[in-house]
Amino acid sequence: MRVAIFTDNDFSKVNGVTTTLKAVLEHAPRDLDLRIYTCDTVNIATGEYLSLRAPGMGIPFYREMQIYAPPLGRLLRHAMADGVEVVHLTTPGPVGLAGVWVARRLALPLIGSFHTDLAAYASMLSGSPWLGRLMQQYMRWPYGRCERILAPSQATRELLVRAGVNAERIEIWRRGVSADRFSPSRRSDALREQWGVSGRRPAVLYVGRLSREKDLDVLQPLSRHLEYAGLPHRLVLVGDGPMRRELEQSCPDAVFTGTLPPEGVATAMASADIFVFPSRTDTAGNVVLEAQASGLPVIVSRSGGPQENLQPGESGFTCDGVLEFARRTAQLLRHEARRRQFSAAARAYALTRSWDAALEPLFRAYAAASNVTVNVPVPSMTPVAHES
């Protein structure tokens, strides 16, 4: 079966969507022929990835991120030549809308996966709740044309239902993690020395966009509370974005690495001691699973999807507000033995969240949409690797 996956996230971007789509390609069964359809500043055509050159523009309120005006005729011709049987919509931007159009022109089944709460982003970045509500109404249009919609968490499913999407069409497609790529074995003493951290001064890590929708206003007061409590630490922020300059001013002692390649992110995670992810808007939070696979206790918001990707009280904590984030972080900084217990539990939990298991609902949705039998392997529920 041939599936065209339309996305506004070309693979030059590093985010949860591209991480997920790369895993989809890597773990697809042999009888699924998948191809990414996207646009960028360059033409790239491989068996699994098609990117057409197109004019781009910055996203309002986030000019660092580009979207592109897709060449509809060329995309349609490629879909016809590829013999596409199912169209998969992953984003409601211009390329995603092109996918909806192609599916309609070719009378193909259309399924959707929801990755980003753009309504919350629009509201937070613009400061206008009205604009957020308008974005919420807009997203009902492309997703309302999908036969099935795959949400990455129960929290996201409930968000879609509140937005007016038919609940009967929504099912859960959780995320996975590669426990080989993200592993405690990647820990680097040299990197820790470069950061100026040690057993006496642990590294508190954040990985992701440095942008207001990630609720990063928590970090400066969190660090201040830890200092008042007499707990040495150093914030390490991996990523970039429009909030970086503000954070550099408010957290002058923090380490800012900028955007790192995937291997660099894996090394940074393994070299830290605690992972903090305060975002209330993330629908999944792939990085939360990656941090646990790297052996890090995780502290995340009690709102949104990331809270569903840990074992509260065992591999991490869920929090609401700065004071609770500070209290939980302080507990792990004070008690090294407990931190080690959480670290081991985090790694063990991540080993149960393989991509093979996570992707099964997606591949079955492809099969159901086309009425074709797909040989989806039954994933093992036991870890694929064991720690000594």
Secondary structure, DSSP 4 states (H G I P E B T S, - for coil): -EEEEE-S--TTS-SHHHHHHHHHHHH--TT-EEEEEEEESS-EE-SSEEEEE--EEEETTEEEEEEE---HHHHHHHHHHHT--EEEE--SSHHHHHHHHHHHHTT--EEEE--B-HHHHHHHHHS-HHHHHHHHHHHHHHHTT-SEEEESSHHHHHHHHHTT--GGGEEE------TTTS-GGG--HHHHHHHT--SSS-EEEEES--SGGG-GGGHHHHHHHHHHTT---EEEEEB--TTHHHHHHH-TTSEEEES--HHHHHHHHHT-SEEEE--SSBSS-HHHHHHHHTT--EEEESSSSGGGSS-BTTTEEEE-SHHHHHHHHHHHHH-HHHHHHHHHHHHHHHHT--HHHHTHHHHHHHHHHHT---------SS-SS---
